[in-house]
Amino acid sequence: MSMQNPTDGHGNAGLKNAGHSLAARPVRDSQSQMAEVVLPNDANPLGNLLGGRLMHLIDIAGAIAAHRHSHSHVVTASMDHIDFRLPVKIGDLLILKSSIGVKCWVENYISGNTRHVASAYLTFVAVDEHGRRKRVPGLIPETEEDKRRYEDAGRRRELRTEEAARRAEITQKKANP
């Protein structure tokens, strides 16, 4: 999960998060976890959780961490990447853990075994009650995994920026042949 900070176009942070400090916060302060039992209406005819349903749950889990970090309303700006590693079956207990990204686990509540079934990276934008972008606190990665994921988020942001520029160039060429 990453949060985008708006500026005035000159690199100056023009918007404030009223009522809350913009001091950087550690990742652990916004981590969240949610659980969901997979029911038949969540599954395809093979008894596997629908990918779109998992994406929906990932979006919610990521948004919870973004809300906790920003102390604000947030909207999903992008989902950079998602890996479906293993199928999730009807009756499975799905655990979604979010901080920098969302990891999904299936827990067999009889044996206690867990399996990593999916991972995703999302970008959220904090907004006020009128939908205007708001500043958010910086993020302090503390563990080695937090640091690695934080650095990876920066690289994904660079790739998104490059891709947007490439698309804009293609659009420009089509408009002015």
NORDAZI-V755450 format. One record per pair of residues at least 12 apart in sequence whose C-alpha atoms are under 6 Angstrom apart, sorted by sequence separation. I is the first residue (numbers start at 1). J is the second residue. D is the distance in Angstrom with one decimal. If there is no record, write none. Layout:
i->I j->J d->D
i->I j->J d->D
This chain:
i->94 j->106 d->4.6
i->105 j->117 d->5.4
i->93 j->106 d->5.6
i->104 j->117 d->5.6
i->93 j->107 d->5.3
i->104 j->118 d->5.0
i->103 j->118 d->6.0
i->103 j->119 d->4.5
i->102 j->119 d->5.6
i->102 j->120 d->5.3
i->101 j->120 d->5.8
i->101 j->121 d->4.5
i->86 j->117 d->4.8
i->85 j->117 d->4.9
i->32 j->65 d->5.7
i->85 j->118 d->5.3
i->31 j->65 d->5.5
i->65 j->99 d->5.9
i->84 j->118 d->4.7
i->30 j->65 d->4.9
i->83 j->118 d->5.3
i->62 j->98 d->5.6
i->83 j->119 d->5.4
i->61 j->98 d->6.0
i->82 j->119 d->5.7
i->30 j->68 d->4.9
i->82 j->120 d->4.2
i->30 j->69 d->5.1
i->49 j->88 d->5.3
i->81 j->120 d->5.5
i->48 j->88 d->5.4
i->49 j->89 d->5.9
i->81 j->121 d->5.5
i->48 j->89 d->4.6
i->80 j->121 d->5.5
i->47 j->89 d->5.7
i->79 j->121 d->5.8
i->80 j->122 d->5.8
i->47 j->90 d->5.7
i->79 j->122 d->4.2
i->78 j->122 d->5.6
i->78 j->123 d->5.1
i->77 j->123 d->5.4
i->77 j->124 d->5.2
i->76 j->124 d->4.5
i->75 j->124 d->5.4
i->40 j->90 d->6.0
i->75 j->125 d->5.4
i->39 j->90 d->5.4
i->74 j->125 d->5.4
i->38 j->90 d->5.0
i->74 j->126 d->4.3
i->38 j->91 d->5.1
i->73 j->126 d->5.7
i->74 j->127 d->5.7
i->38 j->92 d->5.5
i->73 j->127 d->5.5
i->37 j->92 d->5.8
i->37 j->93 d->4.6
i->36 j->93 d->5.8
i->36 j->94 d->5.2
i->35 j->94 d->5.5
i->35 j->95 d->4.5
i->34 j->95 d->5.8
i->34 j->96 d->5.3
i->33 j->96 d->5.5
i->33 j->97 d->4.5
i->32 j->97 d->5.8
i->32 j->98 d->5.3
i->70 j->136 d->5.3
i->31 j->98 d->5.6
i->31 j->99 d->4.6
i->1 j->100 d->4.4
i->1 j->101 d->4.2
i->24 j->137 d->4.8
i->26 j->139 d->5.8
i->27 j->140 d->5.9
i->23 j->137 d->5.4
i->24 j->138 d->4.1
i->25 j->139 d->5.2
i->26 j->140 d->4.3
i->27 j->141 d->5.6
i->22 j->137 d->4.3
i->24 j->139 d->5.3
i->25 j->140 d->5.6
i->26 j->141 d->6.0
i->17 j->134 d->5.9
i->17 j->135 d->5.7
i->15 j->134 d->5.5
i->16 j->135 d->5.4
i->1 j->121 d->5.6
i->3 j->123 d->5.8
i->15 j->135 d->5.6
i->1 j->122 d->4.8
i->2 j->123 d->4.8
i->3 j->124 d->5.1
i->4 j->125 d->5.5
i->1 j->123 d->5.5
i->3 j->125 d->5.7
i->5 j->135 d->5.2
